[in-house]
Amino acid sequence: MRDRYTEVREYVQRLVGSAGGPTPDAGSPAWCALADGDQAKLIAVLTAGTRAVLEDELAALDDRRCAAKETAIEVAQAANWSDVARRVRDRDQALRSGAYIGRVSA
């Protein structure tokens, strides 16, 4: 599935074609001074809308990243690391001494 920003950006690019270029920021005094029929005015609004979609997508990505980080921290804090270290140490010692022979699958 493609993200919303890519869909919107490609639609605007198809709509505008090669007519794009520098335009005043939507709502700025320079933009307000443009005639309503000026294509630059429409392109500025489309650009602003596209930027808003991008900002929403970036915020959603950050939310997912933060949630994954919080989950990883919870998992890490839930482990009893003393027990984990003891098991690893015991396993390594058993391997070195020959007391443990690992299974080999055919």
C-alpha positions in Angstrom: 0.0 0.0 0.0 1.3 3.4 -0.9 1.2 6.3 1.6 -1.3 9.1 1.3 1.4 11.7 0.6 2.7 9.9 -2.5 -0.8 9.5 -3.9 -1.6 13.2 -3.4 1.7 14.4 -4.7 1.4 12.3 -7.9 -2.2 13.5 -8.4 -1.1 17.1 -8.1 1.8 16.5 -10.4 -0.5 15.0 -13.0 -3.0 17.9 -12.6 -0.4 20.6 -12.7 1.9 19.0 -15.2 5.0 21.1 -16.1 3.2 24.3 -15.1 4.6 24.1 -11.6 7.3 26.4 -10.4 7.8 28.9 -7.7 4.6 30.3 -6.3 3.9 32.5 -3.3 2.8 30.8 -0.1 -1.0 30.2 0.0 -2.6 33.0 2.0 0.4 35.3 1.8 0.0 38.9 0.7 1.6 38.0 -2.6 -0.8 35.1 -3.1 -3.8 37.3 -2.2 -2.6 39.8 -4.9 -2.8 37.2 -7.6 -5.9 37.2 -9.8 -8.3 34.3 -9.0 -7.7 32.9 -12.5 -3.9 32.9 -12.1 -2.7 29.3 -12.2 0.0 30.2 -9.7 -2.7 30.8 -7.1 -4.2 27.3 -7.6 -0.8 25.7 -7.6 0.1 27.4 -4.3 -3.1 26.0 -2.7 -2.4 22.5 -4.1 1.2 22.7 -2.8 -0.1 23.8 0.6 -2.5 20.9 0.7 0.1 18.4 -0.4 2.5 19.7 2.3 -0.3 19.3 4.9 -0.8 15.6 3.8 3.0 15.1 4.1 3.1 16.6 7.6 0.2 14.3 8.6 2.1 11.2 7.2 5.3 12.2 9.0 3.4 12.7 12.3 1.8 9.2 11.9 5.2 7.7 11.2 6.6 9.3 14.3 3.7 8.0 16.3 4.3 4.5 15.1 8.1 4.9 15.8 7.4 6.1 19.4 4.9 3.2 20.0 7.5 0.7 18.8 10.1 2.2 21.0 7.8 2.2 24.1 7.0 -1.5 23.4 10.7 -2.4 23.1 11.4 -0.6 26.4 8.6 -2.4 28.1 9.9 -5.8 26.8 13.4 -5.0 27.9 12.3 -3.9 31.3 10.1 -7.0 31.7 13.1 -9.4 31.4 15.0 -10.5 34.5 18.4 -9.8 33.1 20.2 -11.5 36.0 18.4 -14.8 35.1 19.2 -14.3 31.4 22.9 -13.7 32.2 23.0 -16.8 34.4 21.4 -19.0 31.7 23.8 -17.7 29.1 26.8 -18.2 31.4 25.6 -21.8 32.4 25.0 -22.7 28.8 28.4 -21.4 27.7 30.1 -23.3 30.6 28.2 -26.5 29.7 29.3 -26.1 26.0 33.0 -25.6 27.0 33.0 -28.5 29.4 31.3 -30.9 27.0 28.4 -31.5 29.4 26.0 -30.1 26.8 25.8 -31.3 23.3 23.5 -29.3 21.1 20.9 -30.9 18.9 21.6 -31.0 15.2 18.7 -31.2 12.8 19.1 -33.4 9.7 
